[in-house]
Amino acid sequence: MKTNMGNADRVIRVILAIVFSALYFTGTVTGTWGTVLLVFGGVFLMVSVMGFCPLYAIFGINSCGNKK
């Protein structure tokens, strides 16, 4: 897997993961929507750590600035 996410993209996803987790654990968002946000936060965090987004690969998007 080649890296296809830039640093700004990765930071934004980590921030979103933190916000989603905070919303869930503080009880602001509960039930099904809370679980959905928590799952999205986990996926965002995992993808940011790896630096590879499968949806970017499918659509041919590359935000890391490296030439193919």
Backbone torsions as a table, in degrees:
resi	resn	phi	psi	omega
1	MET	NA	126.0	174.8
2	LYS	-88.5	148.5	176.2
3	THR	-68.7	128.7	178.4
4	ASN	-127.8	17.0	179.1
5	MET	-123.2	132.2	177.0
6	GLY	-79.7	170.6	-177.8
7	ASN	-63.7	-41.1	-179.6
8	ALA	-63.0	-42.2	178.9
9	ASP	-62.3	-41.4	-179.9
10	ARG	-67.2	-41.8	180.0
11	VAL	-64.6	-43.1	179.1
12	ILE	-60.0	-42.0	-179.7
13	ARG	-68.2	-36.3	177.2
14	VAL	-66.5	-41.5	178.0
15	ILE	-62.2	-44.3	177.6
16	LEU	-61.3	-39.9	178.6
17	ALA	-62.4	-41.0	178.7
18	ILE	-65.6	-43.2	179.6
19	VAL	-63.9	-45.2	179.7
20	PHE	-61.5	-42.2	179.0
21	SER	-65.0	-42.0	179.3
22	ALA	-63.3	-41.7	178.1
23	LEU	-61.7	-38.8	-179.5
24	TYR	-72.1	-49.8	-173.1
25	PHE	-74.7	-20.2	174.7
26	THR	-86.3	-7.1	178.2
27	GLY	83.3	10.2	178.3
28	THR	-66.4	-42.1	176.6
29	VAL	-118.6	122.8	-177.2
30	THR	-126.9	178.1	176.8
31	GLY	70.4	-145.7	-176.7
32	THR	-63.1	-43.6	-179.5
33	TRP	-63.9	-36.0	177.0
34	GLY	-64.4	-42.4	178.5
35	THR	-65.3	-40.9	178.5
36	VAL	-62.3	-44.2	177.8
37	LEU	-62.5	-39.8	179.5
38	LEU	-64.8	-40.7	178.1
39	VAL	-65.2	-45.9	177.8
40	PHE	-60.4	-40.5	177.7
41	GLY	-61.7	-41.7	177.3
42	GLY	-63.8	-41.7	178.8
43	VAL	-65.6	-44.6	178.7
44	PHE	-59.4	-42.5	-179.8
45	LEU	-65.7	-44.4	-179.7
46	MET	-63.1	-44.9	-179.2
47	VAL	-65.8	-37.6	179.4
48	SER	-66.3	-40.3	179.4
49	VAL	-65.9	-41.3	179.9
50	MET	-73.3	-31.1	-177.4
51	GLY	78.3	12.6	-178.2
52	PHE	-129.8	123.3	178.2
53	CYS	-109.2	117.6	-179.4
54	PRO	-60.8	-35.2	178.1
55	LEU	-66.9	-36.5	175.7
56	TYR	-61.9	-40.9	179.6
57	ALA	-63.9	-41.0	-179.5
58	ILE	-63.6	-43.2	-177.1
59	PHE	-91.6	0.9	177.1
60	GLY	73.4	28.5	-179.6
61	ILE	-93.6	140.3	177.9
62	ASN	-140.6	111.1	-177.9
63	SER	-103.1	5.4	-176.4
64	CYS	-87.2	-11.1	176.9
65	GLY	86.6	-7.6	177.4
66	ASN	-76.1	141.0	177.2
67	LYS	-78.6	145.5	179.7
68	LYS	-80.0	NA	NA
